[in-house]
Amino acid sequence: MPGYQLIEIVNLRTAKQRGIVPYENDIGLLDFLRELRQDSFPFPKFHRLQVRGLEDVLFAARPHHEEMALKIRGILRRGAQDLERRLIEIQFIFQGKLIKGDTLWVEYRNARLPIGHIFGLPMRQSDSNDNPFYKTNFHLSNG
């Protein structure tokens, strides 16, 4: 199902035998955002992609990490229609721990980074092997 899947790296098959299978194509966050902003859409239909590095970008932006998160959200929302139309699936891979409270955070390098500012408050789900992840649509409207 198209949309964003938010996954802690410890729940991937590369970290544990019955983990979530990571998508075969990977890209860093800044490259992904740059691709979304291009005039011609760069990803083919049914493309499966993993994006890494969101925590690093937010961590480096401190103390303006909330503003950076909102800027990232805006870029993702502008690309939503093209991603949805092409039935693309995207995994955001997190090195830190995802924490859901009144908002969604990632705990990274002893800092709480506000990824809920980007993804809203998606529902926690589990795959058939009880690996947790969060799922949201490309329009980021379910939180």
C-alpha positions in Angstrom: 0.0 0.0 0.0 1.5 3.4 -1.0 2.6 5.7 1.7 5.3 6.2 4.3 6.3 3.5 6.7 8.4 4.7 9.7 10.7 1.9 11.0 13.4 1.7 13.6 16.5 0.1 12.1 16.5 -2.5 14.9 13.3 -3.9 13.4 14.7 -4.5 9.9 15.7 -8.0 8.7 19.3 -6.7 8.5 19.2 -6.4 12.3 17.1 -9.5 13.2 16.2 -12.7 11.4 12.4 -12.1 11.3 12.6 -8.4 10.9 10.9 -6.2 8.2 12.4 -6.6 4.8 14.1 -3.3 3.8 13.3 -2.0 0.3 16.1 -2.6 -2.2 16.5 1.1 -3.2 17.9 3.6 -0.7 18.5 7.3 -0.7 19.5 9.9 1.9 16.9 12.4 3.0 18.5 15.5 1.4 18.8 13.7 -1.9 15.2 12.5 -1.7 13.9 16.0 -1.0 15.9 17.3 -3.9 14.4 14.7 -6.2 10.9 15.6 -5.1 11.5 19.2 -6.0 12.6 18.5 -9.6 10.3 19.5 -12.4 10.3 16.0 -13.9 9.3 13.3 -11.3 12.3 10.9 -10.9 10.7 7.7 -9.6 9.0 5.1 -11.7 5.7 3.5 -11.0 5.6 0.9 -8.2 9.1 2.0 -7.0 10.0 0.9 -3.4 12.5 3.1 -1.6 14.0 3.5 1.8 15.0 7.0 3.0 17.7 7.4 5.7 19.1 10.4 7.6 16.1 12.3 8.9 17.4 12.3 12.4 20.8 13.6 11.3 19.2 16.6 9.5 16.9 17.5 12.4 19.8 17.0 14.9 22.1 19.3 12.9 19.3 21.9 12.6 19.0 22.3 16.4 17.8 24.6 18.0 15.7 25.3 14.8 14.8 21.6 14.4 11.0 22.3 14.7 11.2 24.8 11.8 13.3 22.3 9.8 10.7 19.6 10.4 7.9 21.8 9.1 9.9 22.7 6.0 10.5 19.0 5.3 6.7 18.4 5.8 5.9 21.0 3.2 8.3 19.4 0.6 6.8 16.0 1.3 3.2 17.3 0.9 4.0 19.0 -2.4 5.3 15.7 -3.7 2.4 13.6 -2.3 0.2 13.6 -5.4 3.0 12.3 -7.7 4.1 9.7 -5.2 0.5 8.5 -4.7 -0.3 8.4 -8.4 2.7 6.2 -9.1 1.9 3.8 -6.2 5.3 4.3 -4.6 6.1 2.8 -1.2 8.7 4.5 1.0 10.3 3.3 4.2 11.8 6.0 6.5 14.5 4.2 8.5 15.3 5.6 11.9 18.5 4.9 13.9 16.9 6.1 17.1 13.9 5.0 19.0 10.4 6.1 17.9 8.3 7.3 20.8 4.6 8.1 20.6 3.0 10.3 23.2 1.0 13.5 22.5 3.2 13.7 19.3 5.7 11.4 17.6 9.4 11.8 18.5 12.6 10.0 17.7 15.1 9.7 20.4 18.5 10.2 18.8 21.9 11.1 20.4 20.1 11.9 23.7 17.8 14.4 22.0 14.1 14.2 21.3 13.4 15.2 17.7 9.9 16.1 16.6 9.1 13.9 13.7 5.4 14.3 14.5 5.8 17.8 13.0 6.4 16.0 9.7 4.3 12.9 9.9 1.5 13.8 12.3 0.5 11.1 14.7 0.2 7.9 12.7 -1.0 4.7 14.3 1.5 2.1 15.5 1.1 -1.2 13.6 2.9 -4.5 13.5 3.7 -6.9 10.7 3.1 -10.7 10.9 6.2 -11.1 13.0 5.3 -8.5 15.6 7.7 -5.9 14.3 6.4 -2.4 15.1 6.2 0.4 12.5 4.1 3.5 11.9 2.2 4.1 8.7 0.9 7.3 7.2 -0.3 8.4 3.7 1.7 10.7 1.5 -0.6 13.7 2.2 0.3 13.3 5.9 -3.3 13.8 6.9 -3.8 11.0 9.4 -2.4 12.6 12.5 
